[in-house]
């Protein structure tokens, strides 16, 4: 017998169940992804506009990877007084965006060395196709960072160092990290969402399909992607 005033239990309709199962079917399992990419972003105070743009366009990384194989992405960011956060691996843009929307930038110092060491540790546990780093300045010991880049190089993970702005100190260090890891250095202008989008798509193509995947994408879309494919070919 049903008690009076018992709470009503809403049953899902068949169409709602079908939609849920459809979404689940389109969500790649982490064990099935073809490539993994560590997405590291400087989240110190000056970075909020770029963080917001990256949140909006990060889905392009997953889109370009779909034609090659599913992509797993791990978000890494630092901010404030030594805060350093690492998300679980995600396989959809919605999951990554959810992590990114919860973050607000705070004043603090850069932690590039820590990013490189984390990427090396992660690569020892599982195969990582590439590290993407987005930043605009550098406030650390360059020798210590170069040493960490050398450790990452031993794992075979290239660093895609995407530099916003014109800071000369950051440019020199980012270029050296890219050189040591056989990765890529590329500069983009503040507010250049299209340029950042192309850079992220190129990194995803490499993480999923290697140099062949990046070269094929560059052949189709040209522009910045084709240029990066040529740069990486020269490093190999």
Secondary structure, DSSP 8 states (H G I E B T S, - for coil): ---TT--------HHHHHHHHHHHHHS--GGG-SEEEEEEEE-BGGGHHHHHHHHHHTHHHHHHHHTT--EEEEEEEEETTTEEEE---B-SHHHHHHHHHT---B-----HHHHHHHHHHHHHHS---EEEEEES---S-HHHHHHHHHHHHHTT-EEEEEEES--HHHHHHHHHHHHHTT-EEEEE-TT-HHHHHHHHHHHHHHHHHHHHHHHHHHHHH-HHHHHHHHHHHHH-
